[in-house]
Amino acid sequence: MEELYFGTGGLVRAYSDSLQKAIEQAKKIKKCMGEEIEIEIEYADFEKIKYYCEKNQINIKNEKYTENIVCNLEISEGQIDRILEDLKSKGINIKKYKKLSKKFITKTY
């Protein structure tokens, strides 16, 4: 097996290329003030909720499967009324909802 030796210039280029690739593949995140809410929906609406959340950068923190599905969502501060109206206009029946807490949330770009 042949051994390779890099000079200073070769090492700098190798590390620079690796770092550039890592930066290009990294996800950008933004921290902002938000709210965690809990919504209760029917099973039939769950795929619609997942699609809506993915398209609107809303994090589904967890789901509980009972008679209906209860989801905790992390949303931008002050957006709850707009989101509930938007979901209603898309035919998604929100059976119940409540605000849980204000907190910093992470948005991935």
Kinemage of the C-alpha trace (Angstrom):
@kinemage 1
@onewidth
@group {chain A} dominant
@subgroup {mainchain}
@vectorlist {calphas} color= white
{ca met a 1} P 0.000 0.000 0.000
{ca glu a 2} L 1.319 3.401 -0.973
{ca glu a 3} L 1.556 6.142 1.631
{ca leu a 4} L 0.469 9.662 0.715
{ca tyr a 5} L 2.105 12.740 2.138
{ca phe a 6} L 0.522 16.155 1.848
{ca gly a 7} L 2.408 19.369 2.102
{ca thr a 8} L 0.861 22.385 3.806
{ca gly a 9} L -0.854 23.502 0.595
{ca gly a 10} L -2.333 20.059 -0.030
{ca leu a 11} L -3.722 19.842 3.491
{ca val a 12} L -5.240 23.322 3.264
{ca arg a 13} L -6.968 22.439 -0.037
{ca ala a 14} L -8.232 19.114 1.298
{ca tyr a 15} L -9.662 20.671 4.461
{ca ser a 16} L -11.082 23.659 2.548
{ca asp a 17} L -12.912 21.379 0.110
{ca ser a 18} L -14.310 19.252 2.953
{ca leu a 19} L -15.447 22.307 4.881
{ca gln a 20} L -17.108 23.826 1.814
{ca lys a 21} L -19.054 20.597 1.173
{ca ala a 22} L -20.167 20.453 4.812
{ca ile a 23} L -21.387 24.069 4.695
{ca glu a 24} L -23.321 23.449 1.470
{ca gln a 25} L -25.074 20.403 2.969
{ca ala a 26} L -25.823 21.986 6.345
{ca lys a 27} L -29.377 23.053 7.166
{ca lys a 28} L -29.912 26.645 8.135
{ca ile a 29} L -31.972 27.255 11.250
{ca lys a 30} L -33.601 30.301 12.746
{ca lys a 31} L -34.633 30.680 16.381
{ca cys a 32} L -37.646 32.875 17.027
{ca met a 33} L -40.251 33.460 19.685
{ca gly a 34} L -43.208 31.158 19.233
{ca glu a 35} L -45.970 29.255 20.907
{ca glu a 36} L -46.737 25.632 21.507
{ca ile a 37} L -50.368 24.730 20.961
{ca glu a 38} L -52.315 21.513 21.280
{ca ile a 39} L -54.955 20.594 18.711
{ca glu a 40} L -57.326 17.665 18.550
{ca ile a 41} L -58.293 16.339 15.126
{ca glu a 42} L -59.963 13.329 13.580
{ca tyr a 43} L -57.833 10.528 12.177
{ca ala a 44} L -59.068 11.356 8.661
{ca asp a 45} L -57.472 14.827 8.887
{ca phe a 46} L -54.049 13.772 10.153
{ca glu a 47} L -52.342 13.463 6.746
{ca lys a 48} L -53.700 16.897 5.781
{ca ile a 49} L -52.283 18.384 9.003
{ca lys a 50} L -48.882 16.793 8.384
{ca tyr a 51} L -48.808 18.151 4.823
{ca tyr a 52} L -49.920 21.625 5.939
{ca cys a 53} L -47.301 21.741 8.698
{ca glu a 54} L -44.521 20.614 6.373
{ca lys a 55} L -45.416 23.267 3.779
{ca asn a 56} L -45.703 26.026 6.410
{ca gln a 57} L -42.626 25.166 8.500
{ca ile a 58} L -44.674 24.183 11.544
{ca asn a 59} L -43.061 21.585 13.775
{ca ile a 60} L -45.289 18.748 15.004
{ca lys a 61} L -43.686 18.148 18.374
{ca asn a 62} L -45.657 15.007 19.209
{ca glu a 63} L -48.881 13.119 18.593
{ca lys a 64} L -51.144 11.147 20.929
{ca tyr a 65} L -53.482 8.572 19.452
{ca thr a 66} L -56.716 8.306 21.410
{ca glu a 67} L -60.311 8.511 20.189
{ca asn a 68} L -58.929 11.358 18.054
{ca ile a 69} L -55.371 12.513 17.427
{ca val a 70} L -53.930 15.172 19.720
{ca cys a 71} L -50.943 17.039 18.251
{ca asn a 72} L -48.613 19.570 19.818
{ca leu a 73} L -47.523 22.150 17.250
{ca glu a 74} L -44.801 24.785 17.484
{ca ile a 75} L -45.925 27.929 15.646
{ca ser a 76} L -44.644 31.471 15.231
{ca glu a 77} L -45.891 33.877 17.868
{ca gly a 78} L -49.222 35.524 17.099
{ca gln a 79} L -50.099 33.166 14.222
{ca ile a 80} L -52.650 30.932 15.954
{ca asp a 81} L -55.787 32.656 14.622
{ca arg a 82} L -54.482 32.755 11.043
{ca ile a 83} L -53.442 29.091 11.157
{ca leu a 84} L -56.766 27.924 12.631
{ca glu a 85} L -58.686 29.865 9.956
{ca asp a 86} L -56.408 28.490 7.244
{ca leu a 87} L -56.932 24.906 8.435
{ca lys a 88} L -60.694 25.426 8.636
{ca ser a 89} L -60.742 26.785 5.068
{ca lys a 90} L -58.967 23.592 3.957
{ca gly a 91} L -61.725 21.454 5.464
{ca ile a 92} L -59.749 20.315 8.506
{ca asn a 93} L -61.946 19.991 11.575
{ca ile a 94} L -60.128 21.164 14.719
{ca lys a 95} L -62.188 19.632 17.518
{ca lys a 96} L -60.310 21.442 20.318
{ca tyr a 97} L -57.234 23.568 20.735
{ca lys a 98} L -55.401 25.251 23.557
{ca lys a 99} L -52.294 27.346 23.995
{ca leu a 100} L -49.660 25.558 26.056
{ca ser a 101} L -46.699 27.927 26.336
{ca lys a 102} L -44.598 30.654 24.777
{ca lys a 103} L -41.103 29.504 23.895
{ca phe a 104} L -38.274 29.798 21.426
{ca ile a 105} L -38.882 27.611 18.398
{ca thr a 106} L -36.538 26.447 15.653
{ca lys a 107} L -37.329 26.890 11.979
{ca thr a 108} L -35.269 24.946 9.424
{ca tyr a 109} L -34.575 26.366 5.963
